């Protein structure tokens, strides 16, 4: 599902962004992907990836990923994002997780900013990139399987 060239470029871009506190702060203040697209850091990255992107949908998805990466402080290479959200107790409540699975691509950005913050800004970069860039039913299914495999069933009284 993932594109190794895009992931590699985004990972390198994220590492460079960690050194540019001003650009990181500006990108973190972007409240929607359309605003991210107006930032010079996005434009430079987009120019590097232009040959691998497929039109406006890809531009929007790239902006979502770029905006989210500005919120990430540490790459957790030890797992998958949805498993990190789950657990006992889960880092992300089951209700919030279910709402996340139901959201449309245009709602994903704001919800994922909250999730990244809830995970102490430490997430597996490659999984974040793939999941947000390719947000679809296949990703939702994978996330549901990952989350619920590590999260105990809620007991009702």
N, C-alpha and C positions, 0 to 999 in steps of 0.2 A: 504494500500500500504506500509506503513512504518513498520519497525521492531522495536518494543519498546525497545528491549534489545540493539540493535545497537545504537539507538538514546540516550538511557540513558548512555551507555558507552562513546559515543562521547561527550555528554554534560559534563560528569565528566572529561574526558580527556581535553576538552577545558578549563574548569575551572582551572585545574592544569597547563595547558600551559600558562595561564595568569600570573602565578607566576614565570615562567621560561623564562625570557626575551631573554636569549641567544638562546634557542631552537626555540622560536617564530621568532626571527630575521633570523636564519638559514633557517627555513621552508619558510618564506616569500621570501627568495632569490631563492627558487626552481622555475625554470621557466617551469617545466613540471612534470606531475605525476611520471614519471620514476625516476626522481631525488628525489622526496619526498619519494619514496619507499626505498631509500638508507639511509634515516635518522634513527637514533636509536629510536626517539620518535614514528615514524611510525611502526617500527619493534615491539616495546613493545605493542603498541595498537593492532597491527595485531595478536600478540600472544594471547592477551586477547579475541579477537573476532574470532579466527580461527574456532571454532566449528559452528559459525553462517554464515560464508562466504562460497561461492560456487565457488571456483576456480579463475582463472586468471582475468576474467571479474570483479568479486567482488573486487579483490585486486586492480585493476586499479581504479575502482570507489571509493574505500575507500581512495586511495592516493589522488584523486581529492578533496574529502571532507576534508581530513586532511590538505592539502595545503591551501584550501580556509579558513578553520577555523583559521589558523594562521593569516589571515588578518582581522578577525572579532574582534572588541574591545568591542562590547556591544550586548547583546541579546535583541532584541525587541520582546517581547512576545505578542505584541498587533496586530498581523495581519499576512498577507501573503506577501511573497517576491514580487510577480508580482504586487500586489496592491501598494506596497511601491515604485516600479519602476514607476508607473503611476501617475496620478493626473493632476492638472491644476496649473501651467505647470508641465509636467512629469519630474521626476528626471532623467529618461532615455528616450532619444528621441525615437519617434515611429520607425524611421529607424533603430536605433541601436537595439531596442527591436525585430523588425521583423528579423533582421539578427541573433540575438541570438536564436530565435525560430527555425531558419533553420539550425543552426550549428550541426555538428556531435559530438558525445561524445569526440573525440580526440581534438576538437576545444573549447569545453566548458570551460575547466580550465582557459585558458588565458582570455577569454571573461568575465568569472565570476569574476576574480580578479578585472578587471576594474569596473564591476558593483558594487562589494562590496565597492570599493573606492568611487564611485560616490554616494553611499548611506551613506557616512561618516563612514564606517566600523561598522554600526549599522544595523543588520539584524535579522529576526526571525530564530534562529538556527535550530529548528526542520524542518521548511519548506525548509531551505537551504539544510540541510542534506538529506531529502527525495527527493527533486527535483533533486539534483545533483547525488545522488546515484542511483536513479531510472529514469534517464533521458530517456524519451521515448515519444511517441505520446500522451499518456494520460497526462503526465506532461505538454507538450507543449499546449495542448488544455486547461487545467486548467489555465495555465499562461495567455494565450490569453484572456480567459473569464475574469480573474481577472484584467488584465492590462486595457483592453478596456472598462470595466464596470466603471472605475474611471477616464478615460482619455477622454476629449472631442474630438469630431471629428475635424480634421484639416480643416480649411476653406481655399480654394484656391482662389486667386484673379484673 
